[in-house]
Amino acid sequence: MYIFTQQITVTQNVWQSFQHVFNVERVVLAPINTSGTHWELLVFFPAERIIIYLNPLGENATQSLAILNAWNIIVNKHDTEVPQGTWTLTLRPHTRQTDGHSCGVFVMEVSIYVFYIEP
């Protein structure tokens, strides 16, 4: 399992040093800060080309489709080591945050669950 610990964008050179993890790790966790104040989590299963998207406030179809489309463009149009082909994005039922400040805690708790519980 690999956890991204810094913000990564495709245009940064640092992306080159991290993309190899998609070939050697079974699970890749990517906490993302979407607005500068809100944390969400992407869980990648590279061998299966599956992404699980978790938003503590709840997911919507527009967000989900945008994430999936962007990811498929990245892996299929750039020279990357990420497994190419069509990836799928799935959603999982989860509790939702009920306040305006616990999204980071939610992301950490889900990350711990994935690390210790997911096979």
N, C-alpha and C positions, 0 to 999 in steps of 0.2 A: 504494500500500500504506500502511496505517496501523497503527501499533502503540500499543495502550493502554499508558500508562506510569504510571498510578495506578489504585488499586482503585476500581471503579465499581459502584454498586448502583442499582437502579431508583428507589429512594426518595430518592436524593441529587439535588440540583439540578444537580450537575455532569453527570449523565446527559444532561440536556437539551442541554448544549453539545457532546456527543460523538456523539449518535445520527445526526447528519447525515452522518457519514463512511460510513455504510452505503449512502448514495445516490450517493456520488461516488467511492468507492474500489472497486477490483476485488477486493482482498484486505484483510481486517482481522485482525490478530493480537491475541489477548487472552490473555496469560499470567495464570493464576489461581492463587491460593494458597488451597487448599481447607481446610487445617486449621491454618494459621498456621505450618506447617513444611514443607509439600509443594507444589511447583510442578507445574502441569499446563498444557496449551496448548489453546486453542480457535482454530481457523483458520476464519474466515467468508468465504464467497464469496457476497456479497449478491445479485448478479444471478441466480445459480442457486439461491439459498436453500439452500445446503449448508453444513454445519458439519463440520469434521474435528476429532475429539477425540483428543488424545494424552496419555496418562498414562505417565510414565517407568516406573512400576511395573507397567503393564499395565492395560488397561481391563476393566471387567466390565459385564454387561448392565444391572444395577441403576443404576450410575452413569450410563451412557450414556442410558438412558431418562429418568432424572431431569433431566439437563441438557437434553435435547431437549424434554421436556414443559414445563420452566420457561421455556425460550426461546420456544416457541410461545405460551405464555400471555402473556409480556411483549409480543411483537410484535402479537398479535391482540386484546388486551384493554386496552392502554394507547394513548394518543394519541402514537404515535411516528412518526418518519420512516423507520424500518427497513422494508424491503420486507415487506409482509404476505403472508399465505398460509401454507401448510404448509411448514416447513423440514424437511430431512432431515439426519440425523447419520450420518456414515460413520467407519469406523475404518481406519487404515492399518497395515500390518505395520511394526514397528520393533524395534530392539534395546531391551532393558530395562536399567534401572539395576540394578546388582548390589550397591550399597552403600546406606547410609542418608543420603547427603549430596550426591549429584551431580544431583539433579532439576533444579536451577536451570541447571546447565551443559547438561543435556539440552535443556531448553526453549530456551535461547539458540541452541544448535547447530541445532535444528530450525527456529527462526525464521530463522536465516541461510540455511539451505537453501531455505526457502519464498521468501525475499526474492530470492535470486540464481538459483535453479534453476527454480522453478515458473513456467510461462508466464503 
